[in-house]
Amino acid sequence: ARGAGVIELLSGDFLFRNAIVGGTIVCVLCAVLGVYVVLRRLVLLGVALPQAGAAGIAAVFFATGHSHGDPGQAHALALAGSLLATFTALGALVLAGRNATQAVEWRIGGVLAIATAATLLFVALSPTGDLEMTSLLRGELLSISDRDLAVLVAVAAAIAFVFVLFRRELLLVSFDPEFARTIGRDPVRYDLVLHLLLG
């Protein structure tokens, strides 16, 4: 009876199938990568990265004046702005961490503050887009489309592949970056890999 219930949940005509599959994929990835986030004390990254993505979306809406035309184009532009801002923030964190003397929490807090201020400023400069932006940022997991689920599965598979490929190096660099450097593993390179996976 339980097997039949699982098959019914995953059938194409079940209303919340995409939400269950997508949510499960995100939960598994977040649990695996979350160990490294806690181990490296990057906990604020879970707040700073979405805020950087929000700043990217707000910047796109400000730059285009909300004249996106069809919703598909708006979705693509918002996604591009969000990804650009997120990976720019991650790149800045990795570069700033190379010779930093202050704790990593200070750098992540700075990114969070800048991203929050940028989001508020872009929304204030173009107040007609605040409802549209709120709708995009809030999202609707329960109404995830087949196309978005396919993208999520593809990205999750790529993240899992890269993680499995570099898991030993990521663990070594997370526990003892000095020892990793002495045996020829560049901690900055693997920091970049981890931050890209988190992004």
N, C-alpha and C positions, 0 to 999 in steps of 0.2 A: 504494500500500500504506500510506503514511503517513497519507493522508486517511482511509482506512478505520479505521486505529487510533485516530485522534482522534474519529471518529464513534462508535466503540465505547466509548471512555472517557466520552463525554457521553451515552450512551444511558441511559434510565431504569432498565434492569435491571442496570447495572454497579454493583457493591457500593460502590465508593469515589467515585462520580460527585460527590456533594455535597461530599465532602472536597476533591476536586480543584478544583471550581468555586469553593467558598468560600475555599480557600487561595489560589487565583490572584487573586481579588478583593482579599483582604486584602493580599497581596504588592504588587499594583500601587498600592493606596491608600497603604500604608506607605512605598513608595519615593518617591512624589510628595510626600507631606507630610513625609517624613523629611528632604528637602533643606532645608525651612524650619526644622525642629527643629535640625539641625546648624548652619545659618546663624545662628540666634539663640542658640545655645549652650543649648538646652533639653533636652539629652540625658538628664538625669536624669528628665525628665517621663515617659519610657517605663517607668520603675520606679515613680514616685510615683503615677501615675494608676491602674494596676492595684491598687496597695496601697490607695488610697482606695476603689476599688470593693470590695475585700475587706473593708474596714472597714464599708462599707454593708451587705454581705451578713451579716457577723457581727452587726451591730446589729439587723437584721431578725430573725435567728434568736434573739437574746437577747430582743427585745421580744415575740416571739410564742411563746416557749417551745417552739419546734419543733413546735407543733401545727398544722401547715399543712393537714392533711387530704390531699387528692389531690396527686400530684406536679406537676400543671399549675399549681395554686395556689402551691406552693412555688417553682416556677420564676418565676412572675410577680412574687411578692413579692421574691425575691432580685434579680431584674432591676431592679425599681423602687428597691430600696435601693442597689444598685450605681450606677445612673444618678444618683440624688440625691446620693450621696457624691462621685462623680466630678465632677459639674458644680459642686457646692459648692466643691470643692478648686480647680477651674479659676477660678471666680469670685473666690475669695480671692486666687489668684495674680495675676489681672488687676488687681484693686483695689489689692493691695499694691504692684504695680509702677508705679502712676501717679506717685508722688513718691518712689520708693525710691532710696536712695543706695548700698545694697549690691548686689552682683552677683546676677543672677537665680538662679544655682546655689544661693545661700544660702536663698532663698525656697523653691525646689523641695525642697531638702534638709529644710527645716523641715516642709513638707507631708508628705514621706515619713516623717519621724520621728513626727509626730503620728498619721498613718494607721496606721503599724506598731504603735504603742503602743495605739491604739484597737482594732485587730483582736485583738491579744493579750489585752487586757482583756476584751473582749466574749466571746471564746472561753473564757477562764478563768472568767468568771462563769457560763457555761452549758456545762459540759464535755460534756454529752450530745450536743451538736450538732456536735462537732468533726469527726466522720467525715462527716456530711452536708455540712458546709461545705467540707471538703477535696475531696469529690467534685465539688461545684459549681465550686470554684475551679480544679481541675485540668482539668475539661472533657474532652470527647472529640470532637476534630475529625473523626475517622474515622466517628463515628456521628451526624453532624449531620443533623437531621431536615429534611424538605422545608419545613416551616413556618419553621424557623430560617433555612434557606437563602433563602427568600422575603423574610424580614425583612432579612437581610444584603444581598441584592441591592437592596432598596428604599432602605435607609440609605446604601449605597455610591453609588447613583445620585443621591441628594440631596446627599451630600458632594461628589461630582464636579461637580454642577451649580453649587453655591455656590462651589466652588474656581475653576471656569472663569469664573464671573461676577466674582469679585474678585481674580483672579490678579495683575493688574498692580498693584493697590493693595497687596496682600500683599507682593509683591516690592519695591516702592518703600519701604514702611514697614520691611521687614526690613533693607534696605541702608542707608537714610538717613532715619530718622524725623524729623529736624529739617527736612530739605528737604520732606518730605511735609507737615509742619505748615505750612510757609510757602506751599504751593500749595493749602491748604485740605483736606488729607486728615488726619483726626484719627487719630493712631497708636493711641490707646487703643481706638477703635472697631474698627480692623482687627486689633489684638491680640486683642480679644474674638472676632472672627470666626475667626481662626486657632486660638485655644484651643478654641472650640466644634467646629471641624472635627477637631481632635486628640482631643477628648473622645469 
